[in-house]
Amino acid sequence: MPVQKICTVAEAVRLNEYAYALTLEVGEEMAAQTSCGQFVHIKCGEERLLRRPISICSWDKTTLRVVFEVRGEGTEWLSRRKVGDELDVLGPLGHGFDSSAKKILVVGGGIGVPPMLGVAKAAAAAGAEVHAALGFRDQGHRMLTDEFAECCRSMSVISDDGTTGRKGFVTELVEEFLQNTPCVSVDCASCSGKPVPPVVMACGPKGMLKAVAKACAAHGVECLVSLEERMGCGVGACLVCACDMADGSRKHVCKDGPVFNAKEVDWND
């Protein structure tokens, strides 16, 4: 059940020229309900009616960390918050990733990178083998890679202009991983010698997600995607974040998602 409360900023860090991280004291009740891939809805000043949805990057017993870039007046206001400031927070919201798979490739593109860190940490803590493929616009947008390296068995970085990692798109890393990944079972008796297939979990621009979903489908690999849509209420009462599904239905990203199986999504809408 989502909790609405006034939360204190425990830490405020600028990760690069564009991204900011706020660690919020949310208390045990909200933190205990949190799972990877969910988000919080934050009120950004009294004069702005609509809250801003921000993905949860990581959490512990009493705090949540959110990472965002300035995209408008609301996030610009949020970027100026300091330690000790108070924020009106509603969350956790939405359905997140199932991080119980034995082998996971987390894929993040741009501001879709932060929520995948929560997935990587949760899966690694549960004993999974975790790999990361991260794409950035350039070196100036790179963030959180040290933390990914700590919990992932491998991490590959790529950028649009080649200023960090090699030049290209993150979907290239996904394709290479799916082509080259070997069996990683620590006890082959447990899988009768059969390879342990990875589950791909991704967050980023819709074009990137569409390409990742296509690659996974070609390799017969399960793919879970976190969709990014503009939101109003954050709880499914408005139609702002409605998206088309492959079966012809429409679902709300805030309530039914933001995480969906890639096969559910109509990628041609």
Secondary structure, 3 states (H helix, E strand, C coil): CCEEEEEEEEEEEECCCCEEEEEEECHHHHHHHCCCCCEEEECCCCCCCCCEEEEEEEECCCEEEEEEECCCHHHHHHHCCCCCCEEEEEEEECECCCCCCCEEEEEEEHHHHHHHHHHHHHHHHCCCEEEEEEEECCHHHCCCHHHHHHHCCEEEEEECCCCCCEECCHHHHHHHHHHHCCCCCCCHHHHCCCCCCCEEEEECCHHHHHHHHHHHHHHCCCEEEECCCCCCCCCCCCCCCEEEECCCCEEECCCCCEEEEHHHECCCC
